[in-house]
Amino acid sequence: MSENLSTPTPIDLAGIQAKINALSELTDTHLEGAMKELKVALRDNPAACNLMLPEDIGMLVGYIIRLENKVIVEAEAKPAKAKKMSKSIQSLEAMGISEDEM
């Protein structure tokens, strides 16, 4: 048996196009995982990348923008973290001296 069973068969162009079309039905939480799977499929089959239609690439760009917007919205929703005070200011405050009294 000279066949290597551990290496998956690269997905063909039709399979990649089917994966791209299936992305439209996914929610944002599932979209990220599906995009990672698609990235692996594209990396494993560079010949299919050369045959992709402009419409396919445009759809992928749209999904990437959708993911970026999700990240931006999540980042804006998180409260800003307070900056840590320097150790000298913390030491002064521990002794009961405020910055105004310095």
C-alpha positions as CSV (number, residue, x, y, z in Angstrom):
1,M,0.0,0.0,0.0
2,S,1.8,3.1,-1.2
3,E,-1.2,5.3,-0.6
4,N,-0.8,7.8,2.3
5,L,-4.0,7.7,4.3
6,S,-3.1,10.6,6.6
7,T,-2.9,13.2,3.9
8,P,-6.4,14.6,3.0
9,T,-7.4,15.0,-0.6
10,P,-7.2,18.7,-1.5
11,I,-10.6,20.2,-2.1
12,D,-11.3,21.1,-5.7
13,L,-12.6,24.5,-7.0
14,A,-16.2,23.4,-6.9
15,G,-15.8,22.4,-3.2
16,I,-14.2,25.7,-2.4
17,Q,-17.0,27.6,-4.1
18,A,-19.5,25.6,-2.2
19,K,-17.8,26.5,1.1
20,I,-17.8,30.1,0.2
21,N,-21.5,30.0,-0.6
22,A,-22.2,28.2,2.6
23,L,-20.6,31.1,4.6
24,S,-23.7,33.3,4.0
25,E,-25.8,31.0,6.1
26,L,-23.5,31.2,9.2
27,T,-23.8,33.4,12.2
28,D,-20.8,35.5,13.2
29,T,-19.7,33.0,15.9
30,H,-19.6,30.1,13.4
31,L,-18.2,32.3,10.5
32,E,-14.8,32.6,12.1
33,G,-14.3,28.8,12.3
34,A,-15.6,28.3,8.8
35,M,-13.2,30.9,7.5
36,K,-10.3,29.2,9.2
37,E,-11.3,25.9,7.5
38,L,-11.6,27.6,4.2
39,K,-8.2,29.2,4.6
40,V,-6.7,25.7,5.1
41,A,-8.5,24.4,2.0
42,L,-7.2,27.3,0.0
43,R,-3.6,26.9,1.3
44,D,-3.7,23.1,0.5
45,N,-4.9,23.8,-3.1
46,P,-3.2,26.8,-4.6
47,A,-4.3,25.7,-8.1
48,A,-7.9,26.3,-7.2
49,C,-7.1,29.8,-5.9
50,N,-5.9,30.7,-9.4
51,L,-9.2,29.6,-10.9
52,M,-11.4,31.4,-8.4
53,L,-13.9,33.8,-9.9
54,P,-13.9,37.5,-9.0
55,E,-17.4,37.0,-7.4
56,D,-15.9,34.3,-5.1
57,I,-13.1,36.6,-4.0
58,G,-15.5,39.5,-3.5
59,M,-17.7,37.3,-1.3
60,L,-14.6,36.4,0.8
61,V,-13.6,40.0,1.2
62,G,-17.2,40.8,2.4
63,Y,-17.0,38.1,5.0
64,I,-13.6,39.3,6.2
65,I,-15.0,42.8,6.6
66,R,-17.9,41.3,8.5
67,L,-15.5,39.6,10.9
68,E,-13.4,42.8,11.3
69,N,-16.5,44.8,12.1
70,K,-17.5,42.2,14.7
71,V,-14.0,42.5,16.4
72,I,-14.3,46.4,16.3
73,V,-17.7,46.3,17.9
74,E,-16.6,43.9,20.6
75,A,-13.5,46.0,21.3
76,E,-15.6,49.2,21.6
77,A,-18.0,47.5,23.9
78,K,-15.3,46.5,26.4
79,P,-14.7,49.1,29.1
80,A,-11.4,50.9,29.0
81,K,-8.8,49.6,31.5
82,A,-7.6,52.1,34.0
83,K,-3.9,52.8,33.7
84,K,-1.8,51.5,36.6
85,M,-0.3,54.2,38.8
86,S,3.4,54.4,39.1
87,K,4.9,52.8,42.2
88,S,6.0,56.1,43.6
89,I,2.5,57.6,43.4
90,Q,1.1,54.4,45.0
91,S,3.7,54.7,47.8
92,L,2.8,58.3,48.4
93,E,-0.9,57.5,48.5
94,A,-0.2,54.7,50.9
95,M,1.4,57.2,53.3
96,G,-1.6,59.5,53.0
97,I,-0.1,62.1,50.7
98,S,-2.0,63.1,47.7
99,E,-0.5,64.3,44.4
100,D,-1.8,67.8,45.1
101,E,0.2,68.0,48.3
102,M,3.6,67.3,46.6
